[in-house]
Amino acid sequence: MLSQEKGFTDFVGHLCRQEQKALSMSLWNVPDRETKEFMMLFYQNLLSGKMSKIQAFRNAALKQKDVVKQRYGEAYPHYWAAFVFLGEPG
């Protein structure tokens, strides 16, 4: 576990040195179908020009939660809550 934590902090440190303003990632493996849906919702929101990055991300998460609930009968967090946003919210 320690090597994974070090790898993550090294990765984040590298992004900071490269002046990356934002990063989205998942904390665990999510099936491809749900990952694709989430990312499509996020980028559709972002490209609409009506939302900040963090608003687009949150909106995508809430919509994906609804999709999961409709598909599986429950809003299982495994399918939508793994995604996190780090960085500048604008």
Backbone hydrogen bonds in HBPLUS format (Angstrom, degrees):
<---DONOR---> <-ACCEPTOR-->    atom                        ^
c    i                          cat <-CA-CA->   ^        H-A-AA   ^      H-
h    n   atom  resd res      DA  || num        DHA   H-A  angle D-A-AA Bond
n    s   type  num  typ     dist DA aas  dist angle  dist       angle   num
A0004-GLN N   A0001-MET O   3.11 MM   3  5.21 120.7  2.48  98.3 112.8     1
A0005-GLU N   A0001-MET O   3.03 MM   4  6.36 159.7  2.07 156.0 161.4     2
A0006-LYS N   A0002-LEU O   2.91 MM   4  6.15 162.9  1.94 153.4 158.1     3
A0007-GLY N   A0003-SER O   2.89 MM   4  5.99 153.6  1.96 139.6 147.4     4
A0008-PHE N   A0004-GLN O   2.93 MM   4  6.16 152.5  2.00 146.2 153.3     5
A0009-THR N   A0005-GLU O   2.93 MM   4  6.24 166.8  1.95 154.9 157.9     6
A0010-ASP N   A0006-LYS O   2.85 MM   4  5.99 156.0  1.90 149.3 156.5     7
A0011-PHE N   A0007-GLY O   2.95 MM   4  6.07 152.0  2.02 140.6 148.4     8
A0012-VAL N   A0008-PHE O   2.88 MM   4  6.18 163.8  1.91 157.2 160.6     9
A0013-GLY N   A0009-THR O   2.88 MM   4  5.94 159.9  1.92 144.1 150.5    10
A0014-HIS N   A0010-ASP O   2.90 MM   4  6.10 152.9  1.98 144.2 151.5    11
A0015-LEU N   A0011-PHE O   3.01 MM   4  6.35 157.9  2.06 149.3 154.8    12
A0016-CYS N   A0012-VAL O   2.95 MM   4  6.25 155.8  2.01 151.7 158.3    13
A0017-ARG N   A0013-GLY O   2.98 MM   4  6.26 157.5  2.03 149.5 155.5    14
A0018-GLN N   A0014-HIS O   2.99 MM   4  6.23 139.7  2.15 144.0 155.4    15
A0018-GLN N   A0015-LEU O   3.17 MM   3  5.01 124.5  2.50  90.1 104.5    16
A0020-GLN N   A0015-LEU O   3.05 MM   5  5.43 177.4  2.05 155.9 155.0    17
A0019-GLU N   A0016-CYS O   3.04 MM   3  4.98 158.6  2.09 104.1 109.6    18
A0088-GLU N   A0021-LYS O   2.76 MM  67  5.65 156.9  1.81 171.1 169.9    19
A0023-LEU N   A0086-LEU O   2.73 MM  63  5.13 145.7  1.85 155.2 160.3    20
A0086-LEU N   A0023-LEU O   2.76 MM  63  5.13 166.7  1.77 161.3 165.4    21
A0025-MET N   A0084-VAL O   3.07 MM  59  5.59 154.6  2.14 149.5 156.6    22
A0084-VAL N   A0025-MET O   2.80 MM  59  5.59 161.2  1.84 165.9 171.7    23
A0027-LEU N   A0082-ALA O   2.80 MM  55  5.02 147.2  1.91 126.5 135.8    24
A0035-THR N   A0031-PRO O   3.01 MM   4  6.24 159.9  2.05 157.0 163.4    25
A0036-LYS N   A0032-ASP O   2.84 MM   4  5.93 169.0  1.85 156.5 159.0    26
A0037-GLU N   A0033-ARG O   3.05 MM   4  6.27 161.8  2.08 146.0 151.2    27
A0038-PHE N   A0034-GLU O   2.91 MM   4  6.02 163.7  1.94 146.1 150.8    28
A0039-MET N   A0035-THR O   2.95 MM   4  6.16 173.1  1.96 157.2 158.8    29
A0040-MET N   A0036-LYS O   2.92 MM   4  6.05 156.6  1.98 149.9 156.7    30
A0041-LEU N   A0037-GLU O   2.97 MM   4  6.18 161.7  2.00 150.9 155.7    31
A0042-PHE N   A0038-PHE O   2.90 MM   4  6.16 163.0  1.92 154.4 159.4    32
A0043-TYR N   A0039-MET O   2.95 MM   4  6.13 172.5  1.96 152.5 153.8    33
A0044-GLN N   A0040-MET O   2.89 MM   4  5.98 154.7  1.96 147.7 155.4    34
A0045-ASN N   A0041-LEU O   2.95 MM   4  6.11 163.5  1.98 150.9 155.3    35
A0046-LEU N   A0042-PHE O   2.92 MM   4  6.15 160.5  1.95 149.4 155.5    36
A0047-LEU N   A0043-TYR O   2.81 MM   4  5.84 165.3  1.83 148.4 152.3    37
A0048-SER N   A0044-GLN O   3.09 MM   4  6.15 126.3  2.39 137.8 150.0    38
A0048-SER N   A0045-ASN O   3.28 MM   3  5.30 141.2  2.44  95.5 106.3    39
A0049-GLY N   A0046-LEU O   3.23 MM   3  5.88 158.5  2.28 113.3 118.9    40
A0056-ALA N   A0052-SER O   2.88 MM   4  6.04 162.8  1.91 152.8 157.7    41
A0057-PHE N   A0053-LYS O   2.92 MM   4  6.13 152.2  2.00 145.6 153.5    42
A0054-ILE N   A0089-PRO O   3.10 MM  35  4.85 166.4  2.12 142.9 139.5    43
A0058-ARG N   A0054-ILE O   2.93 MM   4  6.09 166.4  1.94 147.3 150.8    44
A0059-ASN N   A0055-GLN O   2.88 MM   4  5.98 165.9  1.90 152.0 156.4    45
A0060-ALA N   A0056-ALA O   3.01 MM   4  6.11 155.3  2.08 139.6 146.5    46
A0061-ALA N   A0057-PHE O   2.97 MM   4  6.26 154.6  2.03 149.0 156.0    47
A0062-LEU N   A0058-ARG O   2.96 MM   4  6.26 160.8  1.99 154.1 158.6    48
A0063-LYS N   A0059-ASN O   2.93 MM   4  6.15 160.3  1.97 151.1 156.7    49
A0064-GLN N   A0060-ALA O   2.84 MM   4  5.96 158.7  1.89 147.8 154.3    50
A0065-LYS N   A0061-ALA O   2.91 MM   4  6.07 148.9  2.01 143.2 151.9    51
A0066-ASP N   A0062-LEU O   3.17 MM   4  6.46 152.3  2.25 141.2 147.4    52
A0067-VAL N   A0063-LYS O   2.95 MM   4  6.31 154.4  2.02 148.7 156.2    53
A0068-VAL N   A0064-GLN O   2.90 MM   4  6.11 163.3  1.93 152.9 156.6    54
A0069-LYS N   A0065-LYS O   2.98 MM   4  6.22 157.9  2.03 146.2 152.4    55
A0070-GLN N   A0066-ASP O   2.94 MM   4  6.16 157.4  1.99 148.9 154.8    56
A0071-ARG N   A0067-VAL O   2.88 MM   4  6.07 154.6  1.95 149.1 156.7    57
A0072-TYR N   A0068-VAL O   2.84 MM   4  5.87 171.1  1.85 158.0 159.9    58
A0073-GLY N   A0069-LYS O   2.82 MM   4  4.93 130.9  2.06 131.5 138.5    59
A0079-TYR N   A0076-TYR O   3.16 MM   3  6.06 157.1  2.21 126.5 129.9    60
A0080-TRP N   A0077-PRO O   3.07 MM   3  5.34 150.8  2.16 110.5 118.9    61
A0081-ALA N   A0077-PRO O   2.78 MM   4  4.84 160.0  1.82 139.9 145.6    62
